[in-house]
Amino acid sequence: MDERKRAKHRALYLLERCDRTEQELRTKLSRSYEPEIVEEAVRYVKQYGYIDDKRYAVNYLKSRGQVKSRRQVEQELLYKKGISREILEEACQETEAQDESLLIRRWMEKKHFSSETATVEEQRRLYLFLMRRGFRSEDILRELKREEQCNWHSRDM
């Protein structure tokens, strides 16, 4: 079997295992094949619709957006997965943005955070943790304040 045919088979095999972006496929193939053979293999799988960066981005936004902030997911697509800005913008228009407040509350529950018992240091740690997850400062502070108000109301009853 010649190199070109082997590269096409390898591309199909890689895509059979899991969906990939065009850049990810190129990177995998370039470890074993020359650039012109890689390009031919990528063109081959693209012509049959086996690789589609927009479809990948939409699916990624839907699945990862349930646990990560929209901003973090977009950064992953741009810088780790190699999706272009134009394709990302199109994908964002096709998907509904997740309720980031809900995601923040889920993280607070998962971390067993309670404003009643949390020290200032624990609040700071949670805040920084959520910032690293890509949530906006104002969203985090709003949810921390809401949590505090809920606890005050429950105490009054």
C-alpha positions in Angstrom: 0.0 0.0 0.0 1.4 3.4 -0.9 1.9 6.3 1.6 -1.1 8.3 0.3 -3.5 5.4 0.7 -2.1 4.6 4.1 -2.5 8.2 5.3 -6.1 8.2 4.2 -6.8 4.9 6.0 -5.0 6.3 9.1 -7.2 9.5 9.0 -10.4 7.4 8.8 -9.2 5.2 11.6 -8.5 8.3 13.8 -11.9 9.8 13.1 -13.6 6.5 13.7 -12.3 6.6 17.3 -13.5 10.1 18.1 -14.4 13.3 16.3 -11.5 15.7 15.8 -10.9 19.1 14.4 -9.0 19.6 11.2 -5.9 20.8 13.1 -6.0 17.8 15.5 -6.1 15.5 12.5 -3.3 17.3 10.7 -1.1 17.2 13.9 -1.7 13.4 14.3 -1.0 12.6 10.7 2.1 14.9 10.4 3.9 12.7 12.9 4.0 9.9 10.3 3.6 11.5 6.9 4.9 14.3 4.7 2.9 17.6 4.6 1.6 17.1 1.1 0.4 13.6 2.0 -1.3 15.0 5.2 -3.1 17.6 3.1 -4.3 15.0 0.6 -5.6 12.8 3.4 -7.4 15.8 5.1 -9.0 16.8 1.8 -10.1 13.2 1.3 -12.0 13.0 4.7 -13.4 16.5 4.3 -14.9 15.8 0.9 -17.0 13.0 2.5 -18.0 15.2 5.5 -16.1 13.1 8.0 -14.4 16.2 9.4 -16.3 19.4 10.0 -14.9 22.0 12.4 -18.2 23.9 12.7 -20.1 20.7 13.7 -17.3 19.9 16.1 -17.5 23.4 17.7 -21.3 23.2 18.1 -21.1 19.8 19.7 -18.2 20.9 22.0 -20.1 24.1 23.0 -23.2 22.1 23.9 -21.4 19.3 25.9 -18.7 21.3 27.6 -20.9 24.3 28.2 -22.8 22.3 30.8 -19.8 22.2 33.2 -17.5 25.0 32.1 -18.0 28.7 31.5 -18.7 29.8 27.9 -15.5 31.8 27.8 -13.4 28.8 28.9 -14.9 26.5 26.3 -14.4 29.2 23.6 -10.7 29.5 24.6 -10.3 25.7 24.4 -11.8 25.6 20.9 -9.6 28.5 19.7 -6.3 27.6 21.2 -6.3 23.9 22.0 -8.5 22.6 19.2 -7.5 25.0 16.4 -11.0 26.3 15.5 -10.9 29.6 13.6 -12.6 32.6 15.1 -15.1 32.8 12.2 -16.2 29.2 12.7 -16.4 29.7 16.4 -18.7 32.7 16.0 -20.9 30.7 13.6 -21.1 27.9 16.2 -21.9 30.3 19.0 -24.8 31.7 17.0 -26.2 28.2 16.6 -26.0 27.2 20.3 -27.8 28.6 23.3 -25.6 30.1 25.9 -25.7 28.2 29.2 -26.9 29.9 32.3 -23.6 30.8 34.0 -25.3 31.5 37.3 -26.6 28.0 37.4 -23.1 26.6 36.6 -21.6 28.7 39.4 -24.2 27.5 41.9 -23.5 23.9 40.8 -19.8 24.4 41.5 -20.7 26.0 44.9 -22.7 22.9 45.8 -20.0 20.5 44.5 -17.5 22.3 46.7 -19.9 22.2 49.6 -19.7 26.0 49.9 -21.9 27.7 52.4 -21.7 31.4 53.1 -23.0 30.7 56.6 -19.9 28.8 57.6 -17.3 30.0 55.0 -14.4 32.0 56.2 -13.1 34.9 54.2 -10.2 32.7 53.0 -12.7 30.0 51.8 -14.7 32.6 49.9 -11.5 33.9 48.3 -10.5 30.4 47.3 -13.9 29.7 45.8 -13.8 33.0 43.9 -10.3 32.3 42.5 -11.3 28.7 41.6 -14.3 30.0 39.6 -12.2 32.7 37.9 -9.8 30.0 36.7 -12.8 28.2 35.3 -13.5 31.3 33.1 -16.4 32.8 34.9 -16.8 36.5 35.0 -16.1 38.3 38.3 -19.5 40.0 38.4 -21.3 36.7 37.9 -19.3 35.1 40.7 -19.9 38.0 43.1 -23.6 38.1 42.3 -24.0 34.4 43.1 -21.9 34.7 46.3 -24.1 37.6 47.4 -27.3 35.7 46.4 -26.1 32.7 48.5 -25.5 35.0 51.5 -29.0 36.6 51.1 -30.7 33.2 50.9 -29.0 32.1 54.1 -30.1 35.3 55.8 -33.7 34.8 54.8 -33.7 31.2 56.0 -32.3 32.3 59.4 -35.1 34.8 59.8 -37.9 32.2 59.4 
